[in-house]
Amino acid sequence: LSPASAALDTVNAGSTWVVIFTFYGEYGNKVIPTTASYRVDDQISNTSVIASTPITPTAYTYTLVITPVQNGIINNLNAYEPREVSVRFTYDSGSKQGIGSYVYQVKRMNYTP
């Protein structure tokens, strides 16, 4: 997967978030996965927001749409909640494997300290 930036991207709670995966092999070359799955977890509560879900990429990239409900705040005391999107895939007819992750944060709206 392509590396994520050091600063966290932020989405407002209750909004759609689109993540585009780009799959890379061990030499930095783009690959089309044989198999792939993803999951989304809240990093504060260790809650699974989206359980491991198989996907079937047909190209070097795959667009994942995270829904407004899935981007809800879990604990209303948190101003922000970091979410980790993890991807596991195989390529080269399933003989090689790649793993990657991307972290973004969900911002609670109308938060006052």
C-alpha positions in Angstrom: 0.0 0.0 0.0 1.1 3.5 -0.5 2.4 5.2 2.7 0.1 7.5 4.7 1.2 11.0 5.5 2.6 11.9 8.9 -0.4 14.3 9.7 -3.7 12.6 10.3 -6.5 13.4 7.8 -9.7 14.4 9.6 -13.3 13.7 8.7 -16.3 15.2 10.6 -18.3 12.6 12.5 -21.3 11.5 10.4 -19.6 12.1 7.1 -18.6 9.8 4.3 -14.9 9.1 3.9 -13.3 7.7 0.8 -9.9 5.8 1.0 -8.1 4.8 -2.2 -5.7 1.9 -1.8 -2.8 1.5 -4.2 -1.2 -2.0 -4.0 2.5 -2.4 -4.3 4.8 -5.5 -4.4 8.1 -6.0 -2.7 10.0 -4.0 -5.3 7.7 -1.0 -5.2 5.9 -2.1 -8.4 2.1 -1.8 -8.6 0.4 -5.2 -8.4 -3.2 -6.4 -8.8 -4.1 -8.5 -5.8 -5.2 -12.1 -6.1 -7.1 -11.8 -2.8 -7.6 -8.8 -0.4 -9.5 -7.9 2.7 -9.7 -4.8 4.9 -11.0 -3.8 8.4 -11.5 -0.5 10.2 -10.8 -0.2 14.0 -11.2 2.6 16.5 -7.8 2.9 18.1 -9.0 4.4 21.4 -11.6 1.7 22.3 -10.2 -1.1 20.2 -13.7 -1.4 18.7 -14.1 -3.0 15.3 -15.9 -0.4 13.2 -15.9 -2.7 10.1 -15.0 -6.3 10.6 -12.6 -8.0 8.2 -14.3 -7.8 4.8 -13.1 -9.5 1.6 -12.8 -7.3 -1.5 -12.0 -8.1 -5.1 -9.7 -5.5 -6.6 -9.5 -5.7 -10.4 -6.8 -3.0 -10.8 -3.8 -1.6 -8.9 -6.2 0.6 -6.9 -9.4 0.1 -4.9 -11.8 2.7 -3.6 -13.3 2.1 -0.2 -16.2 4.2 0.9 -16.6 4.5 4.7 -20.2 5.5 5.5 -21.5 8.3 7.8 -22.8 5.7 10.3 -19.3 3.9 10.3 -17.7 7.4 11.0 -19.8 8.0 14.1 -18.3 8.9 17.4 -18.1 5.9 19.8 -17.5 7.9 23.0 -19.1 11.4 23.2 -16.4 12.5 25.6 -13.7 12.3 22.8 -13.1 15.3 20.6 -11.4 13.0 18.1 -11.2 9.3 17.5 -8.4 7.8 15.4 -9.4 5.0 13.1 -7.1 2.5 11.5 -7.9 1.0 8.1 -5.9 -2.2 7.7 -5.5 -4.1 4.5 -4.1 -7.5 3.8 -3.6 -8.8 0.3 -1.9 -11.5 -1.7 -0.5 -11.2 -5.2 1.6 -13.1 -7.7 -1.0 -15.9 -7.9 -1.3 -15.8 -4.1 2.4 -16.7 -3.4 3.2 -13.3 -1.9 1.5 -11.1 0.7 1.3 -7.5 1.6 0.0 -5.7 4.6 -0.7 -2.0 5.1 -2.6 0.5 7.2 -3.8 4.0 7.1 -4.9 6.1 10.1 -7.3 9.0 10.0 -9.4 10.7 12.7 -13.1 11.3 13.2 -13.8 14.7 14.7 -16.8 15.0 17.1 -18.9 18.0 16.0 -20.1 20.6 18.5 -17.4 19.7 20.9 -16.6 22.2 23.6 -13.8 21.6 26.1 
